[in-house]
Amino acid sequence: MTAFAERGIEWHPRREVCELDPSRKVAILRDGGEMAYDLFLAVPVHRAPAVVLESGMTVDGWIPVDPLTLETSFPGVYAVGDVAAVGTPRAGVFAEGHAAVAAERIAALIRGTTTSAQYGGRGICYLEFGREGVALVDVTFFGEQRTGSLQGPSLALAAEKGEFGASRIRRWFGREWQTT
Ligand SMILES: Cc1cc2nc3c(=O)[nH]c(=O)nc-3n(C[C@H](O)[C@H](O)[C@H](O)COP(=O)(O)OP(=O)(O)OC[C@H]3O[C@@H](n4cnc5c(N)ncnc54)[C@H](O)[C@@H]3O)c2cc1C
């Protein structure tokens, strides 16, 4: 909150935008209030893709899974990432963690071996603070429990964030990150 205040940024976590009036350049809020804007940036309402909703696997729009194994109610069928109701936020870093556990369990199934791989609910998120400073949020969601910490901002974490991105591009796409 201090970093927001230093930059003149207001945060309104409980005020929900439900409509825009572009002719007046105002956002209309669920509580009946209005907020003027110059540039409006928003993420549309998040839903599972139609193919998932039509599969019959969803409950309330998402696929229920065992949060430790990512297995759905259909034995041997796993759901990972945003479509899965795991109890973790819908973010890429959590999707990656789900996928590692599901992949290991599927591999064990195919090999006829066993595995103790379980999902632990941990994720990290880098926050850009400007002036090349980056902070790191490290959180674990386990059932109703949430624990976490905030480090930085620092230049060392900015370098770590660069390597985090580069390592994914290397591993997933087999190429180096082109910065130019
Ligand atoms: C604006 C924005 C910013 C974000 N920032 C961050 C961030 O900083 N850090 C972070 O960790 N996460 C971030 N996220 C969240 C992150 O993008 C998602 O959590 C992550 O992409 C989920 O991965 P996924 O594989 O489950 O789903 P997706 O990445 O959505 O992949 C699903 C894929 O399925 C495809 N698909 C849909 N229907 C069909 C079909 N019928 N046939 C074939 N393919 C189909 C889609 O085209 C899509 O490519 C952000 C999301 C948004 C919208």
The ligand as a Tripos MOL2 file, in Angstrom:
@<TRIPOS>MOLECULE
LIG
   53    58     1     0     0
SMALL
NO_CHARGES

@<TRIPOS>ATOM
      1 C1         -4.3320  -10.1570  -18.8990 C.3       1 LIG1
      2 C2         -3.8240  -11.3910  -18.1720 C.ar      1 LIG1
      3 C3         -2.6260  -11.3160  -17.4730 C.ar      1 LIG1
      4 C4         -2.1320  -12.4380  -16.8000 C.ar      1 LIG1
      5 N1         -0.9510  -12.3430  -16.1180 N.ar      1 LIG1
      6 C5         -0.4350  -13.4120  -15.4960 C.ar      1 LIG1
      7 C6          0.8200  -13.3370  -14.8230 C.ar      1 LIG1
      8 O1          1.4660  -12.2830  -14.7950 O.2       1 LIG1
      9 N2          1.2940  -14.4390  -14.2060 N.ar      1 LIG1
     10 C7          0.6060  -15.6220  -14.2440 C.ar      1 LIG1
     11 O2          1.1060  -16.6010  -13.6650 O.2       1 LIG1
     12 N3         -0.5800  -15.7400  -14.8790 N.ar      1 LIG1
     13 C8         -1.1220  -14.6680  -15.5090 C.ar      1 LIG1
     14 N4         -2.3260  -14.7460  -16.1580 N.ar      1 LIG1
     15 C9         -3.0790  -15.9970  -16.0970 C.3       1 LIG1
     16 C10        -2.5320  -17.0270  -17.0800 C.3       1 LIG1
     17 O3         -2.5170  -16.4750  -18.3820 O.3       1 LIG1
     18 C11        -3.4320  -18.2660  -17.0320 C.3       1 LIG1
     19 O4         -3.6330  -18.6750  -15.6920 O.3       1 LIG1
     20 C12        -2.7850  -19.4070  -17.8040 C.3       1 LIG1
     21 O5         -2.6100  -19.0450  -19.1510 O.3       1 LIG1
     22 C13        -3.6620  -20.6650  -17.7060 C.3       1 LIG1
     23 O6         -3.0980  -21.6590  -18.5120 O.3       1 LIG1
     24 P1         -4.0250  -22.7770  -19.1130 P.3       1 LIG1
     25 O7         -3.1110  -23.6430  -19.9300 O.co2     1 LIG1
     26 O8         -4.8340  -23.4050  -18.0390 O.co2     1 LIG1
     27 O9         -5.0860  -22.0330  -20.0390 O.3       1 LIG1
     28 P2         -4.8330  -21.1380  -21.3420 P.3       1 LIG1
     29 O10        -3.4720  -20.5110  -21.3160 O.co2     1 LIG1
     30 O11        -6.0410  -20.2460  -21.4230 O.co2     1 LIG1
     31 O12        -4.8230  -22.1890  -22.5300 O.3       1 LIG1
     32 C14        -6.0050  -22.7920  -22.9850 C.3       1 LIG1
     33 C15        -5.8300  -22.9770  -24.4800 C.3       1 LIG1
     34 O13        -6.8950  -23.7850  -24.9860 O.3       1 LIG1
     35 C16        -7.2430  -23.2730  -26.2570 C.3       1 LIG1
     36 N5         -8.5870  -23.7340  -26.6150 N.ar      1 LIG1
     37 C17        -9.7920  -23.2890  -26.1620 C.ar      1 LIG1
     38 N6        -10.7900  -23.9700  -26.7480 N.ar      1 LIG1
     39 C18       -10.2040  -24.8580  -27.5920 C.ar      1 LIG1
     40 C19       -10.6970  -25.8560  -28.4970 C.ar      1 LIG1
     41 N7        -12.0150  -26.0690  -28.6720 N.pl3     1 LIG1
     42 N8         -9.8160  -26.5760  -29.2060 N.ar      1 LIG1
     43 C20        -8.4780  -26.3820  -29.0720 C.ar      1 LIG1
     44 N9         -7.9470  -25.4550  -28.2300 N.ar      1 LIG1
     45 C21        -8.8030  -24.7090  -27.5160 C.ar      1 LIG1
     46 C22        -7.1210  -21.7630  -26.0790 C.3       1 LIG1
     47 O14        -6.9930  -21.1210  -27.3290 O.3       1 LIG1
     48 C23        -5.8540  -21.6580  -25.2520 C.3       1 LIG1
     49 O15        -4.6990  -21.5760  -26.0530 O.3       1 LIG1
     50 C24        -2.8530  -13.6550  -16.8370 C.ar      1 LIG1
     51 C25        -4.0550  -13.7220  -17.5460 C.ar      1 LIG1
     52 C26        -4.5340  -12.6100  -18.2080 C.ar      1 LIG1
     53 C27        -5.8470  -12.7110  -18.9910 C.3       1 LIG1
@<TRIPOS>BOND
     1     1     2 1
     2     2     3 ar
     3     2    52 ar
     4     3     4 ar
     5     4     5 ar
     6     4    50 ar
     7     5     6 ar
     8     6     7 ar
     9     6    13 1
    10     7     8 2
    11     7     9 ar
    12     9    10 ar
    13    10    11 2
    14    10    12 ar
    15    12    13 ar
    16    13    14 ar
    17    14    15 1
    18    14    50 ar
    19    15    16 1
    20    16    17 1
    21    16    18 1
    22    18    19 1
    23    18    20 1
    24    20    21 1
    25    20    22 1
    26    22    23 1
    27    23    24 1
    28    24    25 2
    29    24    26 1
    30    24    27 1
    31    27    28 1
    32    28    29 2
    33    28    30 1
    34    28    31 1
    35    31    32 1
    36    32    33 1
    37    33    34 1
    38    33    48 1
    39    34    35 1
    40    35    36 1
    41    35    46 1
    42    36    37 ar
    43    36    45 ar
    44    37    38 ar
    45    38    39 ar
    46    39    40 ar
    47    39    45 ar
    48    40    41 1
    49    40    42 ar
    50    42    43 ar
    51    43    44 ar
    52    44    45 ar
    53    46    47 1
    54    46    48 1
    55    48    49 1
    56    50    51 ar
    57    51    52 ar
    58    52    53 1
@<TRIPOS>SUBSTRUCTURE
     1 LIG1         1 GROUP 0 **** ****
